[in-house]
Amino acid sequence: MGELSRQEARLRLVVNRDEVDRISGELWHLGTLGIEEQLDGDDVILLAGFDSAVAADEAATQLERFAIVEEFGSGDYLDTWREFATVYRTGNRLVVKAPWVSYEPDGTELVLWIDPGRSFGSGSHPSTQLALAELERLLEGNESVLDVGCGSGILAVAAARLGATQVLAIDIDTAAPDVTVGNAQANGVAEFIEVSTDPLGDVTETFDVVVANMLASTLIELAPALIGVVRPRGRLVISGILDLQMQSVVEALQPLELLTTREREAVEQTWVVLTFG
């Protein structure tokens, strides 16, 4: 195989129907920009868009299963997911919508205008919805919040809209800051949010609430650093994991105590959000 290009590409995988939700969740965490599902007899073809063939190939490597990288020069495919954008409700009053989707909220709803751009975080994935609902439950106003692996900035923006007055959003993905800043501006909370590509290990402050929506393997690897940025009597919110991964994450985050567990069932699996203190 020749050298992979930096032009846009998609990853083609054939999966069993009972694997669709789990594999799609992993693809979102690995940076896909959109997923199309095509029925193929008893199987499902997943077509996952990426901003480069290199990124698609890296995702295939992480998945550890056979997949085909299909390169193409046009951005048309990567933007087709926008046609299917919808409105997502989570928690008691949070509503997540794309800027181009029309929606009339009622008086009790808090609407987040989120354009995921080329970053993970449209609000559609169960792990994101669980984290949003937990932030709504925890935040009362005037808190400091750290969003680790911010992606589109959806959790950072939600925290600021929910009353946090100091929010630091970090992501080593160089595309994340521009998207996060744009979403913060669109929601009128840019003054409360600082964005950085510094790794978590470089963060020296501590925070009232730390939220991390990531793969279980990454959360376990970052566990010591995550513990270190939670101030005394603060809270650490962990999302992006399945119930069968929970025990290993809980063990990695000792001596923090697991305070609450909330679940969201999906096809053949259950996503969880854990809050530690």
N, C-alpha and C positions, 0 to 999 in steps of 0.2 A: 504494500500500500504506500502511495506517495505521501509527501508531507501534507498535513492537514492545513487548510486555509483558515483565514480569519473572517471569511464571508459567512453570512447567515446559513444555518443548516437545521435539519431536524433529525430526530432519532426515531427509528421505526422498530417497535417491539411487538411481538405476538405473545399475548398472555392469556391465561385462563380467565373466565369471567369472574371467578371468585378472587382473583388477584388484582383486578382493575383498581380498586380503591387504594390498596396498599402500595402498589407500584406507582400510581399517580401521585400519591402523597410523597413518596420518595423523590419522584421527578421534580415536584414543586420545590422541595428542599434543596435539590441539586441545581436549581436555577432555571428550570424551564420557563419560557415566556408564555406558554399556552399549550394545551393538550387537546387533540381531536381523537375521538373514539370511533372506530369503524368495526362493525360486526363482520366476522369471518367464520361462518358456521358456528361451532361451539366455542370458538375463541374470539378474542377482541384484539384488533390492531390499534396500538397506541402510537400516535404521531406527536412527538413532543418537540416544539420549536426551541432553538437556542440561538444566541447571537453570534456564534461561530462554530465551525466544525470541531475546533479544539475543545470548546466547552461541551459539545455533544459527546465527543469521544471520552472526555473525562467523566461525564455522567454515566456513560455506559460501563466504564471501568468500575466506578463505585457501586453500580447495581450488581455487578458480577453475574451478568446473564447476557446471552447473545442478543445483539442489537445491531442495526445497520445505520450508519451515518450517511444521510443524504444531503449533499451540499447544493445550494442554489443562491443566486445573486440577488434576487428580489426580496424586498421586505414584506411583500404582500401576504405571504402565509403567516408570518409572525404577528401580523396585525388582525388576522381574521377572528381571533378570540374576542376582539372588541365588539363584534357583532352580537355576541352571546352574553355580554356583560349584563348583570342583573343587580338586584338590590338584596343585601344580606342583613338580616336582623339578628342581634345577639344580645345576651344579657337582658335587662329589663327595659332598656330604652335606646340602646345604641343601634344605629342604622348605618351601614356602609354602602356607598354608591359611587360609581364612576361619574366624573364630571359631565359626561355626555348623555347620561341616563336621566330621564325626567322622573321626578318623584315629589309628591306633596306630603310632607310629614304632618303628623298630628301634633298637638301642643306638648305632648310628653316626650317626644322622641328627640334624640340628639344625633344629628346627621353628620357623618364624616364623609367628606369629598375626597376620595382616594384614587389617584391615577397610579397604578403599579409600575408604569413605564417598563424598563427592562429589569425590574427587580421583583423578588418574591414578596407577595403581600397584597393581594387584591381583596382579602377578607373572605374569600370563598372556602378556604381550607378549614376543616374542623379544628385544627390546632390553633389557628389564628382566632377563630371565633371563641374558643375556650379561653384564650389569653385575654381577649377583649372583655369578655364577661367577668373575668376575675379582676381585671383592673377596675372595672365599674364597681365591683363589690368592695374593693379595698380603699380606693381613693376618696377622700373627703374634701380635699382642698389644701393647697400650700405645701404639698409634699415635693421632695426631690425624687426623680425617677431616672434609672439607667436602663436603656433599651439596648440589649446586646444582640448584634446581628440584625440591625434595624430594617434592612431591605428597603421597602418602599416608605418606611417611616410610619406605617399604619398604627403601631402600638405607641410610638412616641407622640404622634398627633392625638391619638385617643387620650393618652395620659394628660396632655395639656388641656384638651377640651373638657376633661373631667376635673380640672382644677389644679393639677400639678404646676408649680411655678418655676421649677428648675428641672429641665429634661435634657439628658445627654444621650444622643443616639449614635451608636458606633457600629461600623461594618467595614471589614477589610476589603469588600467589593468596592472598587473605585467608582462604580456607577451609582452606588447608593446615595451619596450625599446630595447630588443634584436632585434626585427624585424626592428624597425626604424633605429637602428645603422647599421644593415646589409644592409639595402637599401641605407642609406647614403654613406656607403663605396662603394657599387656597382656603385653608381652614381658619385663618386669622390668628395663628398661634406662633408665628415665626419668632417672636421676641422671647418666647419661653424655651425654645429648643436650640441646642447646640449640636452640630453634627461633626463627626470625626471618623477618619479611617484608621485611627490608632488601634492597635490590638488591645484586648481586654487587659493584658498584663501591664500595660502602660498607664492604666487608670489608677490614680492615687487617691481619689475622693471616695467617700462612702455615701450610700443613698438610702432613703426611707424605703423605696421599693425598687427592686431589680427584676427585670423581666427578660427571659431568654426563650425564644421559640426556635429550637434547633433540633437536629438529629440527635438521638440518644448518645451516639459515639462521641459527638462533639461536646455535648454537655458533660459527659464523664471526663473528657480530656481537660475541659475548662473548670472543673469543679473547684479546685483550690482557689483559683482566681475569682470565681463567682462568690464563694464564701467570703473572700476578703473585701468585697465592695459593698456588702450589706452591713449597714450600721447597726449598733445594738438596738434591739427591739424592732428592727426593720423586717421586711418581708422579701423573700425570693420566690418569684413565680416562674415555674418551669413548664414549658409546653413543647409540642412537637414529638411526643413519645406515645407509644402504644402501651396498653396495660401490661403486656407481657415483658416490657422493658423497664417497668416502674421500679422493681426491686433493686436492680443494678444502679439506677440513678439515685435512689434514696441512699443506698450504701455509700456511693461516691461523695454525697453531700453531707455526710456526718462531719462534725457534730450538730449541724443544723437539724432541727426537729421538724418532721412532716406534720403540718397543721391541718391541711384540708386536701381532699382529692375529689376532683369533679370529672365526669366522663361524658363523652359524646360517642354514641354508637354509630358505626358506618358499616358498610357491607363487609361481613366476615371479620370485623375487627373493631376495637374500641380505643379511641384516642383519649388521653387524660391530660389534665393540667394539675400540677402539684404546687402547693404553696408551703414554703418553709419559713421558720422563724427561730 
